[in-house]
Amino acid sequence: MHRVSGRSGVVVRAFLPDATSVAVIDGRSGERVAELDRIHPDGFFEGTAGRGGPFPYRLAMRNGDGEREIEDPYRFSFLLGEQDMHWLAEGTHLRAYEKLGAHPCEIEGVAGVSFAVWAPNARRVSVVGPFNNWDGRRHPMRFRHECGVWELFIPGLGAGEIYKYEIKARSGEIMA
C-alpha cells in the first residue's frame, strides 16, 4: 500500500494467481473499502482505497473454493533496524543469528515468521514452500541494499514450517 502521485487515496497491489477477485478490508472496522481490478491475467491485482494514508488491512480473496481473508505480507514494515543493517554490512553483528534465517514472531498482533537472508548479488530472493505451492513469484523478499539482506514477514506461518529460499542470480539462473 502506498501513495501514487496523481491519484487520491492509496494504491494496493497484490499478486494472487489463484484469485478470481480481491477486495481490501479495513483492519480496524472490517469494512470493505476497495475492490481490486485484475490488471494482468497471471493474477496481478490493483486498486485505490480512498483513504488519506496507509492503514492496517487484509485482503478478501475469492477463488473456486469460496472467499477467505488473508494478511498481505507487504503491508508490514521492514524487519531490520538501522543499527542491525550497519553491523551486518560491516560484518561485525555479534547476534546475526537472531536476525538472519527464519524466526517465528508477532508483528502488529499478527503471528507469522520473519525471514532474512544475506544475498547481496541476487536479482531476486523468494521464500517458497507448500504454503505457496513452491511458487517463487508469490513471496518475493524485499532487498535492503544497505547491507545486502533480503527480508520478509509472512503472516500465518509457524515454527516447523517447511521452506527454502529461491534465489534468482544476476544471470537469470534460478537456484532453489
URCORTA-V804797 format. One record per residue. N is the residue number from 1. RES is the residue in one letter. SS is DSSP state (hx for helix, st for strand, lp for the rest). Layout:
N	RES	SS
N	RES	SS
This chain:
1	M	lp
2	H	st
3	R	lp
4	V	lp
5	S	lp
6	G	lp
7	R	lp
8	S	lp
9	G	lp
10	V	st
11	V	st
12	V	st
13	R	st
14	A	st
15	F	st
16	L	lp
17	P	lp
18	D	lp
19	A	lp
20	T	lp
21	S	st
22	V	st
23	A	st
24	V	st
25	I	st
26	D	st
27	G	lp
28	R	lp
29	S	lp
30	G	lp
31	E	lp
32	R	st
33	V	st
34	A	st
35	E	st
36	L	st
37	D	st
38	R	st
39	I	st
40	H	st
41	P	lp
42	D	lp
43	G	lp
44	F	st
45	F	st
46	E	st
47	G	st
48	T	st
49	A	st
50	G	lp
51	R	lp
52	G	lp
53	G	lp
54	P	lp
55	F	lp
56	P	lp
57	Y	st
58	R	st
59	L	st
60	A	st
61	M	st
62	R	st
63	N	st
64	G	lp
65	D	lp
66	G	st
67	E	st
68	R	st
69	E	st
70	I	st
71	E	st
72	D	lp
73	P	hx
74	Y	hx
75	R	hx
76	F	lp
77	S	lp
78	F	lp
79	L	lp
80	L	lp
81	G	lp
82	E	hx
83	Q	hx
84	D	hx
85	M	hx
86	H	hx
87	W	hx
88	L	hx
89	A	hx
90	E	hx
91	G	lp
92	T	lp
93	H	lp
94	L	lp
95	R	lp
96	A	hx
97	Y	hx
98	E	hx
99	K	lp
100	L	lp
101	G	st
102	A	st
103	H	st
104	P	st
105	C	st
106	E	st
107	I	st
108	E	lp
109	G	lp
110	V	st
111	A	st
112	G	st
113	V	st
114	S	st
115	F	st
116	A	st
117	V	st
118	W	st
119	A	lp
120	P	lp
121	N	lp
122	A	lp
123	R	lp
124	R	st
125	V	st
126	S	st
127	V	st
128	V	st
129	G	lp
130	P	hx
131	F	hx
132	N	hx
133	N	lp
134	W	lp
135	D	lp
136	G	lp
137	R	lp
138	R	lp
139	H	lp
140	P	st
141	M	lp
142	R	st
143	F	st
144	R	st
145	H	lp
146	E	lp
147	C	lp
148	G	lp
149	V	st
150	W	st
151	E	st
152	L	st
153	F	st
154	I	st
155	P	st
156	G	lp
157	L	lp
158	G	lp
159	A	lp
160	G	lp
161	E	lp
162	I	lp
163	Y	lp
164	K	st
165	Y	st
166	E	st
167	I	st
168	K	st
169	A	lp
170	R	lp
171	S	lp
172	G	lp
173	E	lp
174	I	st
175	M	st
176	A	lp
